[in-house]
Amino acid sequence: MERKSGVVMHISSLPSPYGIGTFGKEARQFVDFLADAKQTYWQILPLSETSYGDSPYQSYSTFAGNPYFIDLDILNSQGLIKKSDYKNINWGNDANRVDYKLIYDNRFAVLKKAALNFLNKKDLTDYKEFLRNNKWVNDYALFKHIKSLNDYKGLIDWDKKYHDINGEAVKKIKKDDASEIEIYKVIQYFFYNQWFELKKYANEKGILIIGDCPIYVANDSCDVWANRELFEVDEDLKPISVAAVPPDGFTADGQLWGNPLYQWDVHKKTKFKWWINRVNHLCAIYDYLRIDHFRGLSSFYSVKYGEKTARDGVWRKGPGEDLIKAIKTRTNNQIIVEDLGYMDDDVKELLAYSEYPGMAILEFGFDMYNTKHNENASYNLKKNQVVYFGSHDSETMMGWLNSISLEQLDYTKRFVNYDGHSKLNWTLISFLLSTRPDTALVLAQDLLELDNNARMNEPGTLGNNWVWRANKGDFNLRIAKRLKEITELYGRD
């Protein structure tokens, strides 16, 4: 990667009159802002459809896109729905927060109407080509329909006759309810059509998209249902052991993610076919791909299903070089990896073997007691790295500044040579872009000088994450001009 910079801003956080950010007009305006600011990258979170907890890292499918991001005004311009079909629906009362329940309750009915109108069109050539090129959509649509027949319960709570994707009950549903199943396929067609149009617009403006690949999939997913042999689940599709993070200085009980673990020996026998298909799919929809929780490919923390905390777990060996070799051989390798947290020698060796750029978080580097040995300290950073001040999992810049001690605040100001006149967030953004790594990425919230009310995610908590949204007009020419000046000053334009 060349010396460049960009902004982290998820699609859901874009302004829009319909409750959540979409692939519509505001997304293009954000691309224009990035171009005006001489940025190269727009990093987003996973585009996956969210399930319980609203996290893009817990999805019904690793291949399907989030229908919430389909822009309703675009569907209207295509004659597939009328404005009256969606204009007067209550999409939420707070422009700065996503109300996922309202969207969950109301969005599908609008999209279903558009899909039915679409299927009545005479020329479906492009749609049929989409189906030929995306075979995963068949299992996904079937999964979603059967989920609706089971009152939208999680996979393990379905009627057991539907647990076997190749069973007679599922075959009957597939035949009898083909028209209902088709709706979900069309909605995915809408999603990918709109996404690729937006990506094309961004690329033509010189903006490259950095996407995200969660290391694990949700238990309540088409991935587990259609490929049970690849996951550590029992005959009732319940996980045997689940993914977690052990207790650390931030969480006394650790983080109990709850995702089913992989049967890595089975993946190896298939030459990692499922993983290669997954990475190739994501590399095709993004320009660069960030693989989350890279250390889990070296060794991973495993907790027995049913435990209430992550305290009692064990470390187990991951696929290591075998998977990395398969990915490097059979994908385009436009990959970044998240290598934060506990990094033992095995993880470091695997990162070196992969040659992928890892990540650094400056927020963790202002340690006045241990800076010399802190890998996130600015003078310890490497060229082949992606540096952030904070990530979607950490505090915003202003939130962090408000939470640290006066002693650490004074240390930070001296470290970045703060002049006391300009706004501190801009001094820190300048410091970020001045560092050695090829790629520097700024959180959108930090450009807007927002505190932790705009924090995207606090790991280990539920109910208040993934909801932040920007206001219309937030990303204006004044901010673009300031960011452009800093970008040019440090040779990232």
N, C-alpha and C positions, 0 to 999 in steps of 0.2 A: 504494500500500500504506500502511495506517495504521501508527502506531508500535506495533510488536508484537515478540515474540521467539519462539524455538523451539529445538529440539534436532535435531542431525544424528545419525541412527542407522539404519544399513541393516538391512533385514529379516534378512539372513544373520547379523547380530551378536546377534540376540535369543537368549535361552536357550531350550533345548528338549531333550528326551531323545533326539531322533532326528538328532543330528549337525549341524543347521543351523537357524537361525531360520525360522519359518513364519508363516502367517496365522492361527494358532490362539490358544489361551488367553493365552500370554505376550505376544503382540502387543496384545491387548486390555488386558492389565495395564499395558503401557507407555503406551497411550493414557490409561488412568486416571491414571498418574503425571503425564503432561503436563498433564492437566486439573487435578489437585491442585496442580501448580506454577504454574498460571495462564499456561501457554504457549498460543500460537496455532498454531504451525507444527511439523510433523514432517517434516523433510527426509530423503529416502532417496536411494540411488543408483539407477541404472537397474534396472528389474525384469526386464530381458532375460535370456534363457537364456544362461548362460556357456559358452564353448568353451575352446580351448587357453589355458592361463595363468590360467583361472578369473576373468578380469576381466569385470565387467558392462559394460565398454566395448568388449568384443569378443564379439559375439553371433551366433548362427545366424540371427536375425531381429530386425528393428527393431520388429516388431509382436507377436511371440509373447512370452509370459511364462515365467519360470524355473520349471520343474516342481518344483524342489527346495523351493520355498516353499509348495507345497500341503501342508496340514496333514493328517497321516495319521489323527489322532484324530477329526477332523471327518468324514473318509471312513468311519471306523468307526461313528460315530454315525448316519450315513446308511445303514448296513447294506451298504456296498459292499465292505468288507474286514473281516476279523476281526483282533483284537489279535495273535493268534498269527502273522498274516501279516507282521508288522513288529516285534513287541516284542523278539524274541530275536536280531535282526540286530545285528552290531557296527557301530555308526554312528560310532565313534571313541573314543579313550581319553583325550582331553584336552577337558574341558568348555569351555575358553577358545579352542579353535581348530577350525576346520572342516577335516575330512579329506575333501577333494573327491574323491579317488580312491575311497574307500569308498562315498561317496554315489553317485558315477557308476556304480560296479559294482552297487549294490543297489537304488537307488530306482526305476528304471524297471520292474523286475519287479513291484514292489508296486503301482505306479500302473497297470500294464497289467492286473493282476488286477481292480482297482477299475473300470477302464474296460470290461472285458468284462462284469462284473456289471451295470454301468450300462446297457449296450446291450441287456441282456436284460429291462429294465423295459418295461412296456407303454406308458407315457406319456412320450414323448420330445419333447413340444411345445416346451418351453423350450429344449432343445438344438437343435432344428431352427431356432428363431428366432435363436439364437446364430450358427448357420452362415449364415443369410441376412444377418445384420448384420455379419459378419466374413469377407468373401470371401477375405482374405489367408490364412486358415487352410488353404485348399485347397492352395495352392502350398507352404506351410510343411510340412504333413503329408507331402506327396509328397516334398519335399526330405529330410526326416528319414528317411523309409523308404528312399529310394534311397541315402542316406548309409550306412544299416545294411547294404545290399547290397554296398557298397564298403568293408566292414570299417572303417567310421567314419573313413576317410581324409578329408583336406581336399578341397575341391571340385576343385582343379586336378589332383589325383591320382586322380580317379574314372576308370573306364572311359570313354573318349571318347564312346561311343555315348549316354551319359547327359548329356553337356554341354548338349545342346539341349533345353530344356524342352518344345518343340513337336515334337521328333523322334519317330520311330516307336517307338524302344525305350522312351521315357518313356511314350508313349501306351499301350503294351502293359502296362507295369508298373501304370499307373494303373487299367487295367481288370482285370487278373488279380489284383492284390493289394489290391483295394479294402478288404477287411476289416481287413488289417494297417494300412493307411493311416488308417483310421477311428480307430484307437487314439490316434494323435497329436492328432486333432481333439478327442476327448473329454477328453484330458488338458488341453488348452488351455481347454476349457469348465470343467473343475474349477478351473483357475487363476483365471479371471476371475470365476467365481461367488464363490469364497472372497475374492478381492481386493475386489470391490465390497461384500461384506458387511462386511469390515473397514473399508473407507473410510466406509461408511454409519455404522458404530459411532463412528468417529473424528469425523466431521462432526457427529453428534448431540451429541457431547461438546464441540463448539466447536473441534475440532482440524482444521486444514487441511493437506493433504498437498502438499509440494513435491517433484515428481519430477524426473527428469533425462533429457536427450536428448543422447547422444553425437553429436558432429558427423559422425563417419564410421561406416561399417559395416564389418564384417569381410569379408575376401575369401571366406572359407569361410562363406558365408551364402546363405540363400534370396533375399535382396535382390539380390545380384549375379547369381545363377543365373537368376532370373525377369525381371531388368531389365538385362541386360548392356549394352544400348545407353546406359544412364545412367552407366556407369562406364568409366574408362580401363583396359580389359582387352583382351587380344588374343583370337584365335579359340579359344585353349585355356583361356580364362578366367584367364590369368595377368595380374597387374597390369603395366602399362607403367611407371607411376611410382607412388610410394607416399607417404603422409602421414608427416611427420616434424617435429621441432623442431630448429632449428640449435643448435650448441654455444653454451653460455653459462657463467656463473660456477658453475653447479651440475653441469653435465655437459660434459666436454671433447669428447666425441664427439657431443653432441646426443642426441636421442631418436628412434630409428627405429621409429615406430609400425607401419608396414607395411600400413596400410589402403589399399585402392584409392582413387584420387581420382575426383572427379565429372567427368563431361563436362558442364560448366556450360552450354555453348552448346546442348546437347540439352535440358537441363532448362528453359532459358529458352524454347525453342520450344514446350514442352508447358505453358507458364505455370506451371512448377514444380509440376505436378500431384502427383508422387510426394512431394515435400517437404510440400506442403499436406496430403495424406492422412496423412502421418506425424505432423505437428504436431497436426492435429485429433484423431488417434487418442490421442496422449499427453495432450493437453489434456482429453480425455474421461475419462481414467482418473486424472488428478491434478487438484488445485485450482489449482496453479501449476506451471509448467514451467521448469526451468533448461536453457538451451541451452549446451552445453559448447563451449569453444574458439571463442568468438565472433569472435576476430580472423581465423580462417580463412575467414570470409565476406567479409572485406575483401580480404585477400591471404593466400596459403597457401604453406607451404614444401614443395617437391616434390623427391624423391630418386628416381633411377632404380632400378627393381626389381633386386634382386640385390646392391646395395651393402651392405657390412657395418656401416657407420656412417652417421650423418646429416651428416658433414662436407661432402660434396660435393653440395650441393643448390642450388636456385634458388627465388626468390620469384616467385609467379605471381598474377595478379589473380583475385579471387573474384567472386561474383555481386553483392555489395554491395547497393545500394539496391533493385535489381530484386527480389531475393528478400525483403528486409524489407518492401517495399511489398506483395508478394503475401501474405506472412504476416499483415500488419496488416489487409489487406482481407478475408481469407478465414478467419481463425481468431478465437478469443475473446481473444487477446492477454494472457492471464494469464501473462506471460513474464518471466523473469529471465535475464540472460546472464552467462557467465563471461568476463570481460575482463581476466584477469590476464596477466602476462608482458610481452613486448615490445609496446608500444602506440605506433604511429606516428600522425601526424596523421590519416591516412585512417581508421584504426580509430576514433579518437576522434570524428571527424565522423560516421561510420556509427552509433556508439552514440548520439550526440546526435540524429541523424535518427530512430532507432528509438524513442527516449524510454523504452526499457526500463531498469530498474535494473541496474547492473553490480555488481561485487563488490569488496570490500576485505578484506585479511588483516592483522590487527594484528601478527601474528608478524613480518611483513616491515617493519613501521613503526617498530620500536624501533631505529632506525639512528642512533647517537649522533654520527655524522660528517656525516649528510646528511638529518636529519629534516625540515628546513624545506622541502625540495623532494621529499620522499618522499610519493607519493600514498596510501600505506597508513598514514601517521602520523595519529593520531586527529584532530588539528585541521585536517587537510586533507580530511576525509571530507565527503561530500555527503549531503543528505537523501534523495535518490532513489537509494539504494544498499542493498546487503545486506552487512553486516559480520560477519566471523568472526574468532576469534583464529587459528585454523588450519583448513585444509580436510582432506578425506580424503587429499589428496596430500602433505600436509606433516606435520611432526612433531607429536606431541601436545603439549599445553601443558607438561607436566612433562618430556617428552623434550627440548623446546626449552630449557627452563630448565636442564636438566642438561648441555646441549651448549654453551652460550654461555660466554664468558669471564667471569671475576669482575668485570671492569670493566663489561661490558655488563649483567650481572646487577644490579650496583649502580645503573647508569643506569636500568634498567627499574623497579627498586623506587622510585627517586626520582620517576620519571615518573608512576607510578600512586599516589604518596603512600602506599606500603606502611607500615603501622604497626608491623610486626615481631611482632605478636601472633597475628593470625588466619592461616589457611593462605593461602599466596600464590596458589594456584589460585583461591580464592574472591575475593580482591582483584582478580585479573585478570578474572574473570567479571563482577564488579561494574563494573569499568572498561569492559569490552566493552558491557554493557547501558546504560551511561551515555552512550555516544557518540551523535552526531547522526543517523546513518542511520535510516530508518523501520524497518528490519528488522535484528535482531541474532540470530545463530544460534550456539549452543554445541555443540561436539562432545560426544557422550555420554561419551567417554573422559576429557574434562577435568572433567566433573562427578564422575567417580570417582577423579580424581587419579592416572591411569595414565601410565606412561612409554612409551617407544617400542616396547616389546614389544606394545603394543596399537595401534600405528600401522596404519592400514588399507592404505596403499599407499605404496611408495617408487618413483616413476617411474623407468623405465629398468632395473628389476630384475624377475626372475621367481622364483617358487617360495616366497615368504614373504609374499605379499600377499593381501588380501581374506579373511583367515582369522580375524580377531579376533572373539571372542564374549564377551558379558557373562555373569555368573553369575546364577542365579535369586536374586531378592531384592536385587540391587544397587541398583535404582532404588526406594528406600524412602521412607517418609514424612519422614524426617529431611532427606534431600536435597531432596525436593519442597518442604518448608517453607522451607528456606534459599533455594532458587531463587525461590519465590513472593515472599519478602520483597524480594529484589533487583529482581524484575520490577515489583512494585508501587511500589518506591521511585523507579524511573526511568520510570514512566508507560507501561509496556509491557503491563500487564494488560488 
